Amino acid sequence: AGIDRIDVNPTGDTVYTFPFHMDNKLMVFEGEINGVPTQFAFDTGAGMGLAGEGFKADGRFSGNAGKIKMRDSNNKVQKVKMAKSKHFKIGGFEFEDIKSLVVDMPFL
C-alpha cells in the first residue's frame, strides 16, 4: 500500500493534489518547466534544483546563470553551471525565474 498522493492547502481555501510514485526510493511527481512536461524527484535536503544537460537542449532551462562549486554524488568538488527557467508549474503552484544547477550526475 503506502501513500500515493499529497494534499496541500497553500491558501486556506483550495486543496491541491500531487499524484506521485516511488522510483529508486525517490518520490517522483509531474509538473512543467516552461510548458514542457517534466518529472520531478523530491529531495527534502536539497538547497536548489538539479537538472541534467538535456533540460537546456529542450528549452526547459536557458541562459547561463553563473557557476558554483559543489561536492558531487562521487564526493568530488567541481564547478557546476547554473541556468534559469522562467516558469515552473507543479499542480496548482506556479514559480517564476528559478535558478537550478545543470549537470549530469550518476544515479540521478
C-alpha positions as CSV (number, residue, x, y, z in Angstrom):
1,A,0.0,0.0,0.0
2,G,1.6,3.3,1.0
3,I,0.8,6.9,0.2
4,D,0.2,7.7,-3.5
5,R,-0.5,11.5,-3.3
6,I,0.0,14.5,-1.1
7,D,-2.8,17.1,-0.4
8,V,-1.6,20.7,0.2
9,N,-3.7,23.7,1.3
10,P,-1.5,26.8,0.5
11,T,-4.2,29.5,0.5
12,G,-6.7,28.2,3.1
13,D,-9.5,27.7,0.5
14,T,-8.1,25.4,-2.1
15,V,-6.7,21.9,-1.8
16,Y,-4.2,20.7,-4.4
17,T,-3.4,17.0,-5.0
18,F,0.0,15.8,-6.2
19,P,-0.1,12.3,-7.5
20,F,3.3,10.6,-7.2
21,H,5.1,7.3,-7.5
22,M,8.2,5.9,-5.9
23,D,11.3,5.3,-8.2
24,N,14.6,4.1,-6.6
25,K,13.4,5.3,-3.2
26,L,12.7,8.8,-4.5
27,M,9.2,10.4,-4.6
28,V,8.5,11.4,-8.2
29,F,5.7,13.7,-9.3
30,E,4.8,15.5,-12.6
31,G,4.8,19.2,-13.5
32,E,6.0,21.6,-16.2
33,I,9.1,23.7,-16.8
34,N,8.5,26.4,-19.4
35,G,5.5,24.4,-20.6
36,V,7.5,21.2,-21.1
37,P,6.1,18.2,-19.1
38,T,8.7,17.2,-16.5
39,Q,9.1,14.6,-13.8
40,F,10.4,16.0,-10.5
41,A,12.2,13.9,-7.8
42,F,11.5,15.2,-4.3
43,D,14.6,15.6,-2.1
44,T,13.9,17.1,1.3
45,G,17.6,18.1,1.8
46,A,18.1,19.9,-1.5
47,G,19.0,23.6,-1.4
48,M,18.2,24.1,-5.0
49,G,17.1,22.2,-8.1
50,L,19.3,20.0,-10.2
51,A,18.7,19.3,-13.9
52,G,20.6,17.3,-16.5
53,E,22.2,18.9,-19.5
54,G,19.3,17.7,-21.7
55,F,17.0,20.1,-19.9
56,K,18.7,23.0,-21.6
57,A,18.6,21.3,-25.0
58,D,14.8,21.0,-25.0
59,G,14.1,24.6,-23.7
60,R,13.3,23.9,-20.1
61,F,16.2,26.0,-19.0
62,S,18.0,28.8,-20.8
63,G,21.0,31.1,-20.5
64,N,23.9,31.0,-18.2
65,A,23.3,32.0,-14.6
66,G,26.9,31.5,-13.5
67,K,28.8,28.6,-11.8
68,I,29.2,27.4,-8.2
69,K,31.5,24.9,-6.6
70,M,29.8,21.8,-5.1
71,R,30.5,18.3,-4.0
72,D,29.0,15.8,-6.5
73,S,27.5,12.4,-5.9
74,N,31.0,10.9,-6.1
75,N,32.2,13.1,-3.3
76,K,34.4,15.3,-5.7
77,V,34.3,19.1,-5.7
78,Q,33.6,20.6,-9.1
79,K,32.4,23.8,-10.7
80,V,28.8,23.4,-11.8
81,K,26.9,25.5,-14.3
82,M,23.6,27.2,-13.4
83,A,20.7,28.1,-15.6
84,K,17.4,29.9,-15.3
85,S,13.8,28.8,-16.0
86,K,11.1,31.4,-16.5
87,H,8.2,29.3,-15.3
88,F,7.7,26.2,-13.1
89,K,4.3,24.7,-12.6
90,I,3.6,21.9,-10.1
91,G,-0.1,21.1,-9.5
92,G,-1.7,24.5,-8.7
93,F,1.6,26.1,-7.8
94,E,3.5,28.4,-10.2
95,F,7.0,29.7,-9.6
96,E,8.9,32.3,-11.7
97,D,12.6,32.8,-12.5
98,I,14.0,29.7,-10.9
99,K,17.8,29.1,-10.9
100,S,19.0,25.4,-10.9
101,L,22.2,23.6,-11.2
102,V,22.7,22.0,-14.6
103,V,24.9,18.9,-14.5
104,D,24.7,15.3,-15.4
105,M,25.4,13.2,-12.3
106,P,25.4,9.4,-12.0
107,F,22.5,7.9,-10.1
108,L,20.2,11.0,-10.7
